[in-house]
Amino acid sequence: MSSMGMRNGSRRIKLAASMLCADPACLKSQVQEVDAAGVDLLHIDMMDGHFVPNMTGGADVANEIRAMTDTVCDYHIMAENPERQIRQLKGLRKGDRVCFHVECGCEIAPLLEEIRGLGAQGGLAMNPGTPISAVEPYLDAVDYMLLLIVNPGFRGQPIIPRTLVKLTKLRERLNEAGMQNKEILVDGAVTLENMREIVEAGADNLVCGPFTCFNQALGGIEPTLTLVKEGLRGMGYVVEAGKR
């Protein structure tokens, strides 16, 4: 285990429900169910069909979800021209977060500032195969980082093991630069079985998808999230999501 030791087990872990896994036919009721179960963030994927091969409902669905909830929304934009989707977002609230990919080829620093001008936090996402050196010039400028531990665009994939090594190195880079408070959101393949190694590798936020939120085999949203919270608390981590 690295010197990050991995940081104190008493640190807080935030949970983000992946709305990509919600049933679009009953979106409102599932947003309400997630809110009732308690999460820190609603994670909203926006895909353009070019940067990744598939496509989501875009800003229309994202704005619809934003209007349904008081929970902080976390927008993950997977697009060749992320500024287009960002400028279509409506109703952003204090605490909301918007990230786009370092691989998109856009002007990164100005776009981060544009996001902050809308009242949200600005983050950078990186694909499994992208080296940390690609994001290092921007670590000062970001409010948080998103690391994909599966290839982007499709839900339910298995974790790519080498991404946990990269997660540890990214956490170490942030710590060495005095940026311990900048959070890393891990997206993809988080399960009850592997969440310990993910948080020990340096994750501060977990995207909870088909295995850790929308899991009918475990009884659905509330029972599944309860298992996640109990598991993390049993490891000594602080989970405040769902506390009233």
Short mmCIF file of the C-alpha atoms (twelve columns), coordinates in Angstrom:
data_MODEL
# 
_entry.id   MODEL 
# 
loop_
_atom_site.group_PDB 
_atom_site.id 
_atom_site.type_symbol 
_atom_site.label_atom_id 
_atom_site.label_alt_id 
_atom_site.label_comp_id 
_atom_site.label_asym_id 
_atom_site.label_seq_id 
_atom_site.Cartn_x 
_atom_site.Cartn_y 
_atom_site.Cartn_z 
_atom_site.pdbx_PDB_model_num 
ATOM 1   C CA . MET A 1   0.000   0.000  0.000   1 
ATOM 2   C CA . SER A 2   1.329   3.442  -0.865  1 
ATOM 3   C CA . SER A 3   2.371   6.185  1.515   1 
ATOM 4   C CA . MET A 4   -1.026  7.739  1.008   1 
ATOM 5   C CA . GLY A 5   -1.749  4.859  3.357   1 
ATOM 6   C CA . MET A 6   -4.173  5.383  1.894   1 
ATOM 7   C CA . ARG A 7   -5.416  8.314  3.957   1 
ATOM 8   C CA . ASN A 8   -7.215  8.045  7.280   1 
ATOM 9   C CA . GLY A 9   -10.105 5.624  7.158   1 
ATOM 10  C CA . SER A 10  -12.299 8.157  8.976   1 
ATOM 11  C CA . ARG A 11  -12.502 10.405 5.924   1 
ATOM 12  C CA . ARG A 12  -15.835 11.070 4.290   1 
ATOM 13  C CA . ILE A 13  -16.950 9.157  1.205   1 
ATOM 14  C CA . LYS A 14  -19.657 10.689 -0.977  1 
ATOM 15  C CA . LEU A 15  -22.099 8.617  -3.010  1 
ATOM 16  C CA . ALA A 16  -23.353 9.611  -6.468  1 
ATOM 17  C CA . ALA A 17  -26.321 7.767  -7.987  1 
ATOM 18  C CA . SER A 18  -25.825 7.131  -11.705 1 
ATOM 19  C CA . MET A 19  -29.001 8.321  -13.405 1 
ATOM 20  C CA . LEU A 20  -27.889 6.541  -16.584 1 
ATOM 21  C CA . CYS A 21  -29.057 3.378  -14.812 1 
ATOM 22  C CA . ALA A 22  -32.495 4.742  -13.963 1 
ATOM 23  C CA . ASP A 23  -35.534 3.547  -15.883 1 
ATOM 24  C CA . PRO A 24  -36.402 6.391  -18.293 1 
ATOM 25  C CA . ALA A 25  -40.047 5.277  -18.272 1 
ATOM 26  C CA . CYS A 26  -40.336 6.171  -14.587 1 
ATOM 27  C CA . LEU A 27  -37.541 8.722  -14.203 1 
ATOM 28  C CA . LYS A 28  -39.332 11.026 -11.774 1 
ATOM 29  C CA . SER A 29  -40.268 8.245  -9.367  1 
ATOM 30  C CA . GLN A 30  -36.741 6.859  -9.460  1 
ATOM 31  C CA . VAL A 31  -35.244 10.286 -8.752  1 
ATOM 32  C CA . GLN A 32  -37.627 10.531 -5.796  1 
ATOM 33  C CA . GLU A 33  -36.642 7.053  -4.628  1 
ATOM 34  C CA . VAL A 34  -32.937 7.885  -4.820  1 
ATOM 35  C CA . ASP A 35  -33.556 11.128 -2.923  1 
ATOM 36  C CA . ALA A 36  -35.507 9.277  -0.246  1 
ATOM 37  C CA . ALA A 37  -32.749 6.665  0.113   1 
ATOM 38  C CA . GLY A 38  -30.164 9.431  0.395   1 
ATOM 39  C CA . VAL A 39  -27.141 10.181 -1.770  1 
ATOM 40  C CA . ASP A 40  -24.771 13.134 -1.941  1 
ATOM 41  C CA . LEU A 41  -24.988 13.582 -5.707  1 
ATOM 42  C CA . LEU A 42  -27.059 12.652 -8.734  1 
ATOM 43  C CA . HIS A 43  -24.557 11.703 -11.439 1 
ATOM 44  C CA . ILE A 44  -25.845 12.655 -14.889 1 
ATOM 45  C CA . ASP A 45  -24.020 11.371 -17.980 1 
ATOM 46  C CA . MET A 46  -24.286 13.392 -21.176 1 
ATOM 47  C CA . MET A 47  -22.958 11.602 -24.296 1 
ATOM 48  C CA . ASP A 48  -22.892 12.940 -27.843 1 
ATOM 49  C CA . GLY A 49  -22.564 9.682  -29.834 1 
ATOM 50  C CA . HIS A 50  -19.162 10.814 -31.160 1 
ATOM 51  C CA . PHE A 51  -16.754 11.067 -28.236 1 
ATOM 52  C CA . VAL A 52  -18.321 7.803  -27.100 1 
ATOM 53  C CA . PRO A 53  -20.251 5.505  -29.439 1 
ATOM 54  C CA . ASN A 54  -23.620 5.781  -27.717 1 
ATOM 55  C CA . MET A 55  -25.820 8.722  -26.871 1 
ATOM 56  C CA . THR A 56  -27.980 9.881  -23.964 1 
ATOM 57  C CA . GLY A 57  -30.873 12.314 -23.803 1 
ATOM 58  C CA . GLY A 58  -28.513 15.253 -23.542 1 
ATOM 59  C CA . ALA A 59  -29.318 18.576 -21.924 1 
ATOM 60  C CA . ASP A 60  -33.083 18.055 -22.115 1 
ATOM 61  C CA . VAL A 61  -32.974 15.040 -19.806 1 
ATOM 62  C CA . ALA A 62  -30.269 16.602 -17.624 1 
ATOM 63  C CA . ASN A 63  -32.366 19.734 -17.146 1 
ATOM 64  C CA . GLU A 64  -35.418 17.625 -16.419 1 
ATOM 65  C CA . ILE A 65  -33.573 15.791 -13.649 1 
ATOM 66  C CA . ARG A 66  -32.206 19.060 -12.244 1 
ATOM 67  C CA . ALA A 67  -35.779 20.390 -11.936 1 
ATOM 68  C CA . MET A 68  -36.956 17.247 -10.101 1 
ATOM 69  C CA . THR A 69  -34.574 17.354 -7.152  1 
ATOM 70  C CA . ASP A 70  -32.824 19.469 -4.541  1 
ATOM 71  C CA . THR A 71  -29.887 17.040 -4.446  1 
ATOM 72  C CA . VAL A 72  -26.587 18.301 -5.864  1 
ATOM 73  C CA . CYS A 73  -26.219 17.315 -9.523  1 
ATOM 74  C CA . ASP A 74  -22.930 16.078 -10.952 1 
ATOM 75  C CA . TYR A 75  -22.777 16.316 -14.754 1 
ATOM 76  C CA . HIS A 76  -20.312 14.125 -16.658 1 
ATOM 77  C CA . ILE A 77  -20.029 15.353 -20.227 1 
ATOM 78  C CA . MET A 78  -18.631 12.871 -22.728 1 
ATOM 79  C CA . ALA A 79  -18.598 14.947 -25.899 1 
ATOM 80  C CA . GLU A 80  -16.237 16.207 -28.577 1 
ATOM 81  C CA . ASN A 81  -17.479 19.757 -28.024 1 
ATOM 82  C CA . PRO A 82  -18.456 19.842 -24.349 1 
ATOM 83  C CA . GLU A 83  -19.036 23.588 -24.375 1 
ATOM 84  C CA . ARG A 84  -22.225 23.002 -26.379 1 
ATOM 85  C CA . GLN A 85  -23.761 20.795 -23.701 1 
ATOM 86  C CA . ILE A 86  -22.521 23.037 -20.904 1 
ATOM 87  C CA . ARG A 87  -24.219 26.088 -22.445 1 
ATOM 88  C CA . GLN A 88  -27.494 24.170 -22.680 1 
ATOM 89  C CA . LEU A 89  -27.625 23.362 -18.976 1 
ATOM 90  C CA . LYS A 90  -30.338 25.213 -17.100 1 
ATOM 91  C CA . GLY A 91  -31.000 25.829 -13.450 1 
ATOM 92  C CA . LEU A 92  -27.531 25.042 -12.143 1 
ATOM 93  C CA . ARG A 93  -27.384 25.548 -8.384  1 
ATOM 94  C CA . LYS A 94  -24.645 26.251 -5.893  1 
ATOM 95  C CA . GLY A 95  -22.691 23.064 -5.310  1 
ATOM 96  C CA . ASP A 96  -23.537 21.485 -8.670  1 
ATOM 97  C CA . ARG A 97  -20.550 20.053 -10.511 1 
ATOM 98  C CA . VAL A 98  -19.761 19.819 -14.219 1 
ATOM 99  C CA . CYS A 99  -16.840 17.901 -15.682 1 
ATOM 100 C CA . PHE A 100 -15.658 17.220 -19.216 1 
ATOM 101 C CA . HIS A 101 -12.900 15.072 -20.647 1 
ATOM 102 C CA . VAL A 102 -9.276  16.106 -20.930 1 
ATOM 103 C CA . GLU A 103 -9.175  14.052 -24.156 1 
ATOM 104 C CA . CYS A 104 -11.808 16.183 -25.942 1 
ATOM 105 C CA . GLY A 105 -9.245  18.594 -27.385 1 
ATOM 106 C CA . CYS A 106 -10.977 21.801 -26.266 1 
ATOM 107 C CA . GLU A 107 -9.427  24.769 -24.467 1 
ATOM 108 C CA . ILE A 108 -9.552  23.429 -20.942 1 
ATOM 109 C CA . ALA A 109 -8.783  26.379 -18.639 1 
ATOM 110 C CA . PRO A 110 -11.289 28.794 -20.253 1 
ATOM 111 C CA . LEU A 111 -14.023 26.151 -20.153 1 
ATOM 112 C CA . LEU A 112 -13.409 25.496 -16.455 1 
ATOM 113 C CA . GLU A 113 -13.802 29.212 -15.851 1 
ATOM 114 C CA . GLU A 114 -16.993 29.274 -17.901 1 
ATOM 115 C CA . ILE A 115 -18.428 26.501 -15.722 1 
ATOM 116 C CA . ARG A 116 -17.600 28.466 -12.584 1 
ATOM 117 C CA . GLY A 117 -19.232 31.509 -14.127 1 
ATOM 118 C CA . LEU A 118 -22.454 29.483 -14.248 1 
ATOM 119 C CA . GLY A 119 -22.206 28.914 -10.502 1 
ATOM 120 C CA . ALA A 120 -20.979 25.308 -10.608 1 
ATOM 121 C CA . GLN A 121 -17.708 23.588 -9.788  1 
ATOM 122 C CA . GLY A 122 -15.560 22.606 -12.744 1 
ATOM 123 C CA . GLY A 123 -13.855 19.247 -13.064 1 
ATOM 124 C CA . LEU A 124 -11.841 17.179 -15.501 1 
ATOM 125 C CA . ALA A 125 -12.514 13.551 -16.415 1 
ATOM 126 C CA . MET A 126 -9.993  11.083 -17.760 1 
ATOM 127 C CA . ASN A 127 -10.363 7.764  -19.563 1 
ATOM 128 C CA . PRO A 128 -8.661  4.562  -18.348 1 
ATOM 129 C CA . GLY A 129 -5.917  4.741  -20.952 1 
ATOM 130 C CA . THR A 130 -5.040  8.412  -20.447 1 
ATOM 131 C CA . PRO A 131 -1.814  9.070  -18.493 1 
ATOM 132 C CA . ILE A 132 -1.822  11.305 -15.441 1 
ATOM 133 C CA . SER A 133 0.605   13.606 -17.249 1 
ATOM 134 C CA . ALA A 134 -2.322  14.731 -19.429 1 
ATOM 135 C CA . VAL A 135 -4.136  16.288 -16.462 1 
ATOM 136 C CA . GLU A 136 -1.170  17.439 -14.383 1 
ATOM 137 C CA . PRO A 137 -1.031  20.927 -15.996 1 
ATOM 138 C CA . TYR A 138 -4.641  21.520 -14.902 1 
ATOM 139 C CA . LEU A 139 -4.692  20.145 -11.354 1 
ATOM 140 C CA . ASP A 140 -4.421  23.658 -9.943  1 
ATOM 141 C CA . ALA A 141 -7.375  24.807 -12.020 1 
ATOM 142 C CA . VAL A 142 -9.865  21.997 -11.369 1 
ATOM 143 C CA . ASP A 143 -12.244 21.778 -8.423  1 
ATOM 144 C CA . TYR A 144 -12.331 17.981 -8.605  1 
ATOM 145 C CA . MET A 145 -11.314 15.042 -10.811 1 
ATOM 146 C CA . LEU A 146 -13.262 12.155 -12.329 1 
ATOM 147 C CA . LEU A 147 -11.457 8.920  -13.119 1 
ATOM 148 C CA . LEU A 148 -13.123 6.257  -15.226 1 
ATOM 149 C CA . ILE A 149 -12.155 2.731  -14.226 1 
ATOM 150 C CA . VAL A 150 -13.981 1.254  -17.240 1 
ATOM 151 C CA . ASN A 151 -14.021 2.358  -20.864 1 
ATOM 152 C CA . PRO A 152 -16.602 5.126  -21.321 1 
ATOM 153 C CA . GLY A 153 -20.040 4.817  -22.814 1 
ATOM 154 C CA . PHE A 154 -21.500 1.530  -21.579 1 
ATOM 155 C CA . ARG A 155 -22.762 0.491  -18.165 1 
ATOM 156 C CA . GLY A 156 -22.078 -2.793 -16.406 1 
ATOM 157 C CA . GLN A 157 -18.462 -3.325 -17.558 1 
ATOM 158 C CA . PRO A 158 -15.868 -4.998 -15.307 1 
ATOM 159 C CA . ILE A 159 -13.223 -2.847 -13.663 1 
ATOM 160 C CA . ILE A 160 -9.892  -2.381 -15.468 1 
ATOM 161 C CA . PRO A 161 -7.393  -3.331 -12.704 1 
ATOM 162 C CA . ARG A 162 -4.589  -0.989 -13.780 1 
ATOM 163 C CA . THR A 163 -6.870  2.009  -13.226 1 
ATOM 164 C CA . LEU A 164 -6.574  1.546  -9.464  1 
ATOM 165 C CA . VAL A 165 -2.819  2.055  -9.737  1 
ATOM 166 C CA . LYS A 166 -3.496  5.268  -11.630 1 
ATOM 167 C CA . LEU A 167 -6.031  6.321  -8.992  1 
ATOM 168 C CA . THR A 168 -3.403  5.928  -6.271  1 
ATOM 169 C CA . LYS A 169 -0.864  7.927  -8.266  1 
ATOM 170 C CA . LEU A 170 -3.377  10.700 -8.977  1 
ATOM 171 C CA . ARG A 171 -4.250  10.941 -5.280  1 
ATOM 172 C CA . GLU A 172 -0.553  11.087 -4.430  1 
ATOM 173 C CA . ARG A 173 0.057   13.872 -6.985  1 
ATOM 174 C CA . LEU A 174 -2.747  15.937 -5.481  1 
ATOM 175 C CA . ASN A 175 -1.503  15.359 -1.942  1 
ATOM 176 C CA . GLU A 176 2.093   16.176 -2.844  1 
ATOM 177 C CA . ALA A 177 0.899   19.454 -4.393  1 
ATOM 178 C CA . GLY A 178 -1.018  20.408 -1.253  1 
ATOM 179 C CA . MET A 179 -4.391  19.695 -2.874  1 
ATOM 180 C CA . GLN A 180 -5.606  17.098 -0.388  1 
ATOM 181 C CA . ASN A 181 -9.087  18.622 -0.382  1 
ATOM 182 C CA . LYS A 182 -9.645  18.139 -4.108  1 
ATOM 183 C CA . GLU A 183 -11.912 15.140 -4.465  1 
ATOM 184 C CA . ILE A 184 -11.595 12.265 -6.906  1 
ATOM 185 C CA . LEU A 185 -14.825 10.781 -8.214  1 
ATOM 186 C CA . VAL A 186 -14.510 7.197  -9.452  1 
ATOM 187 C CA . ASP A 187 -16.958 6.123  -12.140 1 
ATOM 188 C CA . GLY A 188 -17.668 2.619  -13.405 1 
ATOM 189 C CA . ALA A 189 -17.920 -0.942 -12.069 1 
ATOM 190 C CA . VAL A 190 -18.166 -0.034 -8.383  1 
ATOM 191 C CA . THR A 191 -19.477 -3.078 -6.510  1 
ATOM 192 C CA . LEU A 192 -19.969 -4.115 -2.892  1 
ATOM 193 C CA . GLU A 193 -17.020 -6.438 -3.374  1 
ATOM 194 C CA . ASN A 194 -14.502 -3.951 -4.790  1 
ATOM 195 C CA . MET A 195 -15.474 -0.661 -3.138  1 
ATOM 196 C CA . ARG A 196 -12.946 -1.178 -0.327  1 
ATOM 197 C CA . GLU A 197 -9.991  -1.344 -2.720  1 
ATOM 198 C CA . ILE A 198 -11.340 1.650  -4.657  1 
ATOM 199 C CA . VAL A 199 -11.601 3.930  -1.627  1 
ATOM 200 C CA . GLU A 200 -8.298  2.638  -0.256  1 
ATOM 201 C CA . ALA A 201 -6.702  3.509  -3.605  1 
ATOM 202 C CA . GLY A 202 -7.816  7.114  -3.145  1 
ATOM 203 C CA . ALA A 203 -11.434 7.624  -4.217  1 
ATOM 204 C CA . ASP A 204 -13.456 10.241 -2.326  1 
ATOM 205 C CA . ASN A 205 -16.687 9.854  -4.311  1 
ATOM 206 C CA . LEU A 206 -18.205 6.682  -5.775  1 
ATOM 207 C CA . VAL A 207 -20.631 6.558  -8.691  1 
ATOM 208 C CA . CYS A 208 -23.230 3.975  -7.693  1 
ATOM 209 C CA . GLY A 209 -24.760 2.291  -10.725 1 
ATOM 210 C CA . PRO A 210 -26.233 -1.106 -11.599 1 
ATOM 211 C CA . PHE A 211 -24.386 -2.949 -8.807  1 
ATOM 212 C CA . THR A 212 -24.518 -0.420 -5.970  1 
ATOM 213 C CA . CYS A 213 -27.766 1.506  -6.479  1 
ATOM 214 C CA . PHE A 214 -30.140 0.224  -9.167  1 
ATOM 215 C CA . ASN A 215 -29.740 -3.418 -8.198  1 
ATOM 216 C CA . GLN A 216 -33.015 -5.326 -8.306  1 
ATOM 217 C CA . ALA A 217 -31.346 -8.533 -7.117  1 
ATOM 218 C CA . LEU A 218 -30.603 -6.787 -3.819  1 
ATOM 219 C CA . GLY A 219 -34.101 -5.339 -3.503  1 
ATOM 220 C CA . GLY A 220 -33.766 -2.108 -5.463  1 
ATOM 221 C CA . ILE A 221 -32.465 1.366  -4.742  1 
ATOM 222 C CA . GLU A 222 -32.933 1.846  -0.995  1 
ATOM 223 C CA . PRO A 223 -31.819 -1.618 0.184   1 
ATOM 224 C CA . THR A 224 -28.794 -1.552 -2.131  1 
ATOM 225 C CA . LEU A 225 -27.646 1.895  -1.018  1 
ATOM 226 C CA . THR A 226 -28.117 0.840  2.608   1 
ATOM 227 C CA . LEU A 227 -25.727 -2.061 2.035   1 
ATOM 228 C CA . VAL A 228 -23.187 0.295  0.454   1 
ATOM 229 C CA . LYS A 229 -23.390 2.754  3.355   1 
ATOM 230 C CA . GLU A 230 -23.207 0.042  6.004   1 
ATOM 231 C CA . GLY A 231 -20.236 -1.517 4.233   1 
ATOM 232 C CA . LEU A 232 -18.282 1.744  4.068   1 
ATOM 233 C CA . ARG A 233 -19.102 2.655  7.649   1 
ATOM 234 C CA . GLY A 234 -17.990 -0.803 8.703   1 
ATOM 235 C CA . MET A 235 -14.609 -0.021 7.119   1 
ATOM 236 C CA . GLY A 236 -14.354 3.129  9.238   1 
ATOM 237 C CA . TYR A 237 -15.358 5.675  6.593   1 
ATOM 238 C CA . VAL A 238 -17.834 8.472  7.184   1 
ATOM 239 C CA . VAL A 239 -20.945 8.342  4.986   1 
ATOM 240 C CA . GLU A 240 -23.375 11.197 5.584   1 
ATOM 241 C CA . ALA A 241 -25.644 10.573 2.588   1 
ATOM 242 C CA . GLY A 242 -29.179 9.916  3.724   1 
ATOM 243 C CA . LYS A 243 -28.808 11.433 7.171   1 
ATOM 244 C CA . ARG A 244 -31.624 13.814 7.984   1 
# 
